[in-house]
């Protein structure tokens, strides 16, 4: 059923009001194609695919068609002694899929536990946490190519995966992801180089962790830093961790010798955006209906009583301040829908 003038406030985790001219949900390929064949779809100049609503900020009402992707299913397509490949519906909760994976003792995505959103959003954003990215497990992506609604597949090396980026994110108007093929390992090696994961395992006396052990610890860590979805308007970490040259790092170190960073290739380093915002006093900051979370400055917050315009103004103020102090241009991870 296609709805008109649909308020999306309850369908985005920032909890900002935004009215879509047309709205419909697709639960499988058949319902998707019915929507794409509708007069309302064809007469709309703008189209937006909505997943879990956890990585978007609506600035205004959306004068177009919002399609909510609710395609479900987790199906095994191939398996051998070492690995298993599953076809996962784009509308499946990413965290639920991670829990399915660790329950079966499969390796590969345990570090990505407790990330909100859907499986279909994982390749778009190339989600990542604690040293692991979705690109490391995605074998291919099934999608509908617009405007002709052709069913297509892209393999991993064709997706142009990069840090929080992909071909799907660069061209959102062209792709509707329907299924993601993910390959998991039956025997794996724990990735423990980031955050407090290794320390927490030692504290618990766990020497040979299972995927479930790692996922449980990461869930606990994330819960200690992040608000629950619905507790406050937010979209997780709002900004990418900036990547800069070592020359620029040395300039920053003159003023901030305590700067945190991670070495990368080609004389580049990554600086935690959360550290930058902490240095500028944004942790726990509030201004009217917006601010930054008390336990993690990288979480931009909204109390549910304001608008996307207010949130966006706050975001632009942060970007301006960071540039003034650090000469760094912060880039949003969040998809800003104008």
C-alpha positions as CSV (number, residue, x, y, z in Angstrom):
1,X,0.0,0.0,0.0
2,X,1.3,3.4,-1.0
3,X,0.7,6.1,1.6
4,X,0.7,9.9,1.1
5,X,2.1,12.6,3.4
6,X,3.8,10.0,5.7
7,X,5.6,11.5,8.8
8,X,8.9,9.7,9.1
9,X,9.7,10.8,12.7
10,X,9.2,7.3,14.1
11,X,11.2,5.8,11.2
12,X,14.5,7.6,11.8
13,X,16.6,7.2,14.9
14,X,17.3,11.0,15.0
15,X,13.6,11.3,15.7
16,X,13.3,14.4,13.5
17,X,10.0,15.2,11.8
18,X,10.0,14.8,8.0
19,X,6.9,14.2,5.8
20,X,7.3,12.1,2.7
21,X,5.0,12.8,-0.2
22,X,4.7,9.1,-0.9
23,X,5.8,6.1,1.2
24,X,5.6,2.3,0.9
25,X,7.3,-0.8,2.2
26,X,8.8,-3.6,0.2
27,X,8.9,-7.0,1.9
28,X,10.1,-9.1,-1.1
29,X,11.0,-8.7,-4.7
30,X,7.4,-9.0,-5.9
31,X,6.2,-6.1,-3.7
32,X,9.3,-4.1,-4.7
33,X,8.5,-4.4,-8.4
34,X,4.9,-3.5,-7.8
35,X,6.0,-0.3,-6.1
36,X,8.5,0.5,-8.9
37,X,5.7,0.0,-11.5
38,X,3.3,2.4,-9.7
39,X,2.2,5.8,-11.0
40,X,3.3,7.4,-7.7
41,X,6.9,6.1,-8.2
42,X,7.2,7.2,-11.8
43,X,5.7,10.6,-11.2
44,X,8.1,11.3,-8.3
45,X,11.3,13.2,-9.2
46,X,13.1,12.1,-6.0
47,X,13.4,8.6,-4.5
48,X,14.9,7.5,-1.2
49,X,15.5,4.0,0.1
50,X,15.0,3.8,3.9
51,X,16.4,0.9,5.9
52,X,16.5,1.1,9.7
53,X,16.7,4.9,9.6
54,X,19.8,4.8,11.8
55,X,22.3,6.5,9.6
56,X,20.3,9.4,8.1
57,X,19.4,13.0,9.0
58,X,16.3,14.5,7.3
59,X,16.7,18.3,7.0
60,X,13.3,19.0,5.6
61,X,10.2,17.3,4.3
62,X,10.9,14.9,1.5
63,X,9.0,15.9,-1.7
64,X,9.4,12.5,-3.3
65,X,8.9,8.7,-2.7
66,X,10.4,7.1,0.3
67,X,10.7,3.3,0.0
68,X,11.2,1.3,3.2
69,X,13.3,-1.8,2.5
70,X,11.9,-4.7,4.6
71,X,13.1,-7.6,2.5
72,X,13.8,-10.5,5.0
73,X,15.5,-13.9,5.0
74,X,18.7,-15.6,5.9
75,X,19.4,-18.5,3.5
76,X,22.5,-20.7,3.1
77,X,23.7,-20.8,-0.5
78,X,27.0,-22.6,-0.2
79,X,29.0,-24.3,2.4
80,X,32.3,-26.3,2.7
81,X,34.6,-27.4,5.5
82,X,36.0,-23.9,6.0
83,X,33.3,-21.4,5.2
84,X,29.6,-20.7,4.6
85,X,28.0,-18.2,2.3
86,X,24.5,-16.8,3.2
87,X,22.1,-14.7,1.2
88,X,20.6,-12.1,3.6
89,X,17.6,-9.9,2.9
90,X,18.4,-6.2,2.9
91,X,15.8,-5.5,5.5
92,X,17.2,-7.8,8.1
93,X,18.5,-6.1,11.2
94,X,22.3,-6.1,11.1
95,X,22.7,-6.8,14.8
96,X,20.2,-9.7,14.5
97,X,22.2,-11.2,11.7
98,X,25.4,-10.8,13.8
99,X,23.7,-12.7,16.6
100,X,22.6,-15.4,14.2
101,X,26.2,-15.7,13.1
102,X,27.8,-16.0,16.5
103,X,25.1,-18.4,17.7
104,X,26.3,-20.7,15.0
105,X,29.9,-20.1,15.9
106,X,30.8,-18.5,12.6
107,X,33.7,-16.0,12.4
108,X,33.9,-12.7,10.5
109,X,31.4,-10.2,11.9
110,X,31.5,-10.6,15.7
111,X,33.3,-7.3,16.0
112,X,30.4,-5.6,14.2
113,X,27.9,-6.5,16.9
114,X,25.4,-3.9,18.2
115,X,25.6,-1.6,15.1
116,X,22.1,-0.4,14.3
117,X,20.6,-0.5,10.9
118,X,20.0,-3.2,8.3
119,X,22.0,-5.6,6.3
120,X,21.2,-3.7,3.1
121,X,22.9,-0.6,4.6
122,X,26.1,-2.5,5.4
123,X,27.6,-2.4,1.9
124,X,26.4,1.2,1.3
125,X,28.3,2.5,4.3
126,X,30.9,-0.2,4.4
127,X,30.2,-0.3,8.1
128,X,33.1,-1.0,10.4
129,X,34.1,-1.2,14.0
130,X,37.0,-2.6,16.1
131,X,39.2,-3.3,13.2
132,X,36.7,-5.0,10.9
133,X,34.7,-3.7,7.9
134,X,31.7,-5.2,6.1
135,X,33.8,-5.3,2.9
136,X,35.9,-8.1,4.4
137,X,32.9,-10.5,4.4
138,X,30.7,-9.4,1.6
139,X,31.1,-11.6,-1.5
140,X,28.4,-9.9,-3.6
141,X,25.4,-7.6,-3.6
142,X,22.2,-8.2,-5.4
143,X,20.3,-5.1,-6.4
144,X,17.8,-3.4,-8.7
145,X,19.3,-0.9,-11.0
146,X,17.3,2.3,-11.6
147,X,15.6,3.7,-13.5
148,X,14.9,0.5,-15.6
149,X,14.5,-1.8,-12.6
150,X,17.0,-4.3,-13.9
151,X,18.0,-7.0,-11.4
152,X,21.8,-7.0,-11.1
153,X,24.7,-8.3,-9.0
154,X,28.0,-6.7,-8.1
155,X,30.9,-8.8,-6.8
156,X,33.1,-7.5,-3.9
157,X,35.8,-6.1,-6.1
158,X,33.2,-4.2,-8.2
159,X,31.7,-2.4,-5.2
160,X,34.5,0.2,-4.8
161,X,34.6,-0.3,-1.1
162,X,36.6,2.3,0.8
163,X,36.5,3.8,4.3
164,X,32.8,4.2,5.1
165,X,32.2,4.4,1.3
166,X,31.1,2.3,-1.7
167,X,29.7,2.6,-5.2
168,X,26.3,2.4,-3.6
169,X,26.9,5.4,-1.4
170,X,28.3,7.5,-4.2
171,X,25.3,6.8,-6.5
172,X,22.3,6.3,-4.2
173,X,19.8,7.2,-6.8
174,X,20.8,4.2,-9.0
175,X,20.7,1.2,-6.6
176,X,18.1,-0.6,-4.5
177,X,19.9,-3.4,-2.6
178,X,17.8,-6.4,-2.2
179,X,20.1,-9.1,-0.9
180,X,23.7,-9.3,0.4
181,X,25.8,-12.4,0.1
182,X,28.1,-12.8,3.1
183,X,30.8,-15.4,3.6
184,X,31.7,-16.4,7.1
185,X,34.4,-18.7,8.4
186,X,34.0,-21.8,10.5
187,X,37.5,-21.4,11.9
188,X,38.7,-17.9,12.6
189,X,41.2,-15.7,14.3
190,X,40.0,-13.1,16.8
191,X,40.6,-9.4,15.9
192,X,41.6,-7.9,19.2
193,X,43.8,-4.9,18.3
194,X,41.2,-2.1,18.8
195,X,39.5,-0.7,21.8
196,X,39.3,-2.5,25.1
197,X,38.4,-5.9,23.7
198,X,41.6,-7.7,24.5
199,X,41.7,-6.1,28.0
200,X,38.1,-7.1,28.7
201,X,38.8,-10.7,27.6
202,X,41.8,-10.8,30.0
203,X,39.7,-9.4,32.9
204,X,37.1,-12.2,32.3
205,X,39.8,-14.8,32.1
206,X,38.9,-15.8,28.5
207,X,42.1,-17.1,26.7
208,X,40.5,-18.7,23.7
209,X,37.5,-16.5,22.9
210,X,34.6,-17.7,20.7
211,X,32.8,-15.3,18.3
212,X,30.0,-15.1,20.9
213,X,32.6,-14.0,23.6
214,X,33.9,-11.2,21.4
215,X,30.4,-10.1,20.4
216,X,29.2,-10.0,24.0
217,X,32.2,-7.9,25.1
218,X,31.8,-5.5,22.2
219,X,28.1,-5.1,23.0
220,X,28.9,-4.3,26.6
221,X,31.5,-1.7,25.5
222,X,29.2,-0.1,23.0
223,X,26.3,0.0,25.5
224,X,28.6,1.9,28.0
225,X,29.3,4.6,25.4
226,X,26.1,4.8,23.3
227,X,22.5,5.6,24.1
228,X,19.8,3.1,23.3
229,X,17.9,3.7,20.1
230,X,14.9,5.6,21.1
231,X,16.4,7.0,24.3
232,X,17.6,10.1,22.5
233,X,17.6,11.1,18.9
234,X,20.9,10.1,17.3
235,X,22.5,8.2,14.4
236,X,25.5,6.6,16.1
237,X,28.9,8.1,15.3
238,X,28.2,11.2,13.3
239,X,31.6,11.9,11.8
240,X,34.3,9.8,10.1
241,X,37.7,9.5,11.7
242,X,39.8,12.0,9.7
243,X,42.8,10.7,7.8
244,X,45.6,13.2,7.5
245,X,49.3,13.3,6.5
246,X,52.1,12.9,9.1
247,X,53.2,16.4,8.2
248,X,49.8,17.7,9.3
249,X,50.0,15.5,12.4
250,X,53.3,17.0,13.4
251,X,51.7,20.5,13.2
252,X,48.9,19.4,15.4
253,X,51.3,17.8,17.9
254,X,52.9,21.2,18.4
255,X,49.7,22.4,20.0
256,X,48.3,19.1,21.2
257,X,51.2,16.8,22.0
258,X,48.7,14.3,23.5
259,X,46.9,13.8,20.2
260,X,45.8,10.2,19.6
261,X,46.4,8.6,16.2
262,X,46.8,5.3,14.3
263,X,49.5,4.9,11.6
264,X,48.3,4.0,8.1
265,X,50.1,3.4,4.8
266,X,51.7,6.1,2.6
267,X,52.7,8.3,5.6
268,X,49.1,8.9,6.6
269,X,47.5,8.6,10.0
270,X,43.9,8.4,11.3
271,X,42.9,10.5,14.2
272,X,39.8,9.5,16.3
273,X,37.1,12.2,15.7
274,X,35.8,11.5,19.2
275,X,39.2,12.6,20.7
276,X,39.0,15.9,18.7
277,X,35.5,16.6,19.9
278,X,36.5,15.8,23.5
279,X,39.4,18.3,23.2
280,X,36.9,20.9,22.1
281,X,34.6,20.3,25.0
282,X,31.7,18.7,23.1
283,X,31.1,15.7,25.3
284,X,27.9,16.4,27.2
285,X,27.4,19.7,25.3
286,X,23.8,20.8,24.8
287,X,22.3,23.8,23.0
288,X,18.5,24.0,22.8
289,X,17.2,20.7,21.4
290,X,20.6,19.4,20.2
291,X,24.0,18.5,21.6
292,X,26.5,15.7,22.0
293,X,26.1,12.6,24.2
294,X,27.4,12.6,27.7
295,X,29.4,9.4,27.3
296,X,30.7,9.9,23.7
297,X,31.2,13.3,22.0
298,X,31.0,11.7,18.6
299,X,27.3,11.0,19.1
300,X,25.3,14.1,18.0
301,X,22.0,14.1,19.8
302,X,18.5,15.5,19.5
303,X,15.9,15.5,22.3
304,X,13.0,14.7,20.0
305,X,11.5,18.2,20.2
306,X,13.4,20.0,17.5
307,X,14.0,19.7,13.7
308,X,16.5,18.4,11.3
309,X,17.5,22.0,10.5
310,X,18.5,22.5,14.2
311,X,20.6,19.3,14.2
312,X,22.3,20.2,10.9
313,X,23.1,23.7,12.2
314,X,24.8,22.2,15.2
315,X,26.7,19.8,12.9
316,X,28.0,22.7,10.8
317,X,29.1,24.6,13.9
318,X,31.1,21.6,14.9
319,X,32.7,21.2,11.5
320,X,33.6,24.9,11.5
321,X,35.1,24.8,15.0
322,X,37.3,21.7,14.2
323,X,38.6,23.4,11.1
324,X,39.4,26.6,13.0
325,X,41.4,24.7,15.7
326,X,42.8,21.7,13.9
327,X,42.7,22.7,10.2
328,X,40.9,19.4,9.7
329,X,37.7,19.0,7.6
330,X,35.4,16.6,9.4
331,X,33.2,14.5,7.1
332,X,29.9,13.1,8.2
333,X,29.3,9.4,8.2
334,X,25.6,10.1,8.4
335,X,23.6,10.4,5.1
336,X,22.2,14.0,5.2
337,X,19.0,14.1,3.2
338,X,18.3,17.7,2.1
